[in-house]
Amino acid sequence: MMQETIMVKGMSCQHCVKVVSAILGGLDGVSGVVVDLASGQVTFKAEVAIDRQLLAHKLDDAGYELP
């Protein structure tokens, strides 16, 4: 299992934290999602490599962005 940290733009409140956590937590093999609202960093554990395009698309649909 690997740990990864990404930046997510557009988060501004606890609702955003919940949405981003749910998006990442809904991906196969992802667990332990921790969102730091102040820095925009999201750390998670993944059993397999995450498809960045799929993640970017899901975040974009919710109004967030991978820089």
N, C-alpha and C positions, 0 to 999 in steps of 0.2 A: 504494500500500500504506500502511495506517495502523498506527500503534502504539498499543496500548491497555494500560492497567494496571487491574487489578481486585483487590479484596480477596476472599480465600477464608477462611472460618472453619472450624476443625476440624482443621487440619493440625498434626501433632505430631512427625513423624519423616520420615526419608528415604523410607520406603515411601509416605507421603502425597505427597511431592514427585513421586515417579514416577507415582503414580496420577493426580494432577491434571495433570501434564505430558502423560500419555497421553490423558486426556479432551480437553484443549484441542487437542493435536496431531492428534487424530482428527477434528476439525471441518474441513469443506471450507474451503480458503483460509487456514488458520491455520499459521503457522510461527514459528520462533524463540522458543519458549516458555521463559521463565526464571522459576523459582519461588524466592522468597525466604522460606524457612521462618520465620525470626525475625520478620519483619514481616507475613507473610500475604499479601504482594503477589505478583501474578502478572502478568508483562508478556509480551506477545506481539504479533506482527505479523499483520494480517489483510488479505486482498485485498478482502473485502466486509464489510459490517456483520454482526456476530454476533447471532444471535437469543438475547437474554438469557434468555428463558423456557426455551428448549431447553437452554442452558448450565446454568441453575439446576437444571433437572430432572436432567440427567446428573450434576451434582455432588451433588445430593441423594441420588440412587440409590447413590452411592459413599460417602455419609456426611459430605459437606462442604456448606457453605452459602455462598451469596452474601448478604452483609448488606444 
